[in-house]
Amino acid sequence: MKPNFIQKVTNWGNFPIVEKEMKSEDNFSKIKEFVLNNNEVIARGNGRCYGDASLGEHIFSTKKLNKFINFDRLNGIIECESGVLLSEVLEISVPQGYFLYVTPGTKFVSVGGAIASDVHGKNHHAEGCFSEYVIEFKLMNENGEIITCSREENVGKFWATIGGMGLTGIILTAKFKLKNIESAYIRQESIKAENLDEIFRLFEESESWTYTVAWIDCLQKGKNIGRSILMRGEHAFQHELPQNLKDKSLRLKKKFEPTVPFYFPGFVLNALTVKIFNLLYFNKQTKKEVKNFIDYETFFYPLDAIHEWNRIYGKSGFIQYQMVIPKETGKEGMKKILETIANSGNGSFLAVLKLFGKNNPEAYNSFPVEGYTLALDFKVNSKLKKLVEQLDSIVQEYGGRIYLTKDSMSRSSLTNYLKNTQSSKFVSLQHKRILNNI
């Protein structure tokens, strides 16, 4: 019989699935004991990253580190343990008139995971990464010591940990800033673009907007390649809202949130069904441009409304492939990537294009560089590895890089940009794979 602490573990993509030790504690002394008694330890938050970044031989789950320490309502500063989810931060902060400065596309990630991945959102060109708003965090290092890291204290460890994918230690608590809002709603404009030239022009014209993102039909070819819908938005002021939203402008109505009850059969998602979905999604918006007010959950977290949506990809799982290509070659590189995907038949109905602004040079382990980033979901099948190799070659040709939080297949030359994280104690399966160029 296997010991109780050995279990099957996987992240949101259900690929890969491993059998490893996973422990969860809320007592710092017991966490220290776990760290000192094991080699190749890695922290794991809520498991919402896609690949093998938070998998390791000995996994420490931060789920029990789920307590709030302090909420300074006057200055909009939260202090909490690292296992607290962004959804939980929003539950207490939005009714008080605060929102996250930076949020990824799901609210079900932990605060520790947001720092380790230095997550970005729809506003990188305007407001940067999550790290811009982190004041300090407490980190358990490989000796079991708890150190405070900030821009003034243990500065080297602070910047190495940000975007460092858990390789510098276990984040225990964090303190970070929130932004003021007047309502829980977004003033949104949706604009249809017929091709890559038009969507790139729209992004450039929209750089004054705080939030911009585009859904892109990755199966189009020829003159329609890059057909997409740009969504741009701003936090709505109370006076802008329609009368029916003004009275409870900081509170949202409860919505029905369905759950995908089982893994879909493998044949459901294929090139034809993805093509049909993309056609319906593009034509759902009948006008060239639509202006409206939508709640923040619909704008930032559309997929969170469907619980266990990852089961749609079946038991074999899926990967999310996300890359960034520098701005000066962005259009040419993206065109080549989209042509390669369309020709492969491995379509993605969740394809998201965003614009990154200038990166913070101090946050040297962060993924974003100034340019265009594309994130695509691909069902795991026998053809996928070849497609990933083709995409890797294009990204490398255009001087791009791969997002480690999503990676589970890419080559070391594209992913190995971490600095000052080398440790014999904190090691992930992803890190071993990259080092060994598997």
Beta strands, then each sheet from edge to edge (+ up, - down):
strand 1: 6-9
strand 2: 18-24
strand 3: 41-44
strand 4: 58-61
strand 5: 68-72
strand 6: 77-81
strand 7: 98-100
strand 8: 134-140
strand 9: 146-150
strand 10: 170-180
strand 11: 185-193
strand 12: 211-216
strand 13: 228-235
strand 14: 289-295
strand 15: 318-326
strand 16: 351-356
strand 17: 371-379
strand 18: 401-402
sheet 1: 1+ 2- 4- 3-
sheet 2: 5+ 6- 10+ 7-
sheet 3: 5+ 6- 10+ 8- 9+
sheet 4: 14+ 11- 13+ 12- 16+ 17- 15+ 18-
end
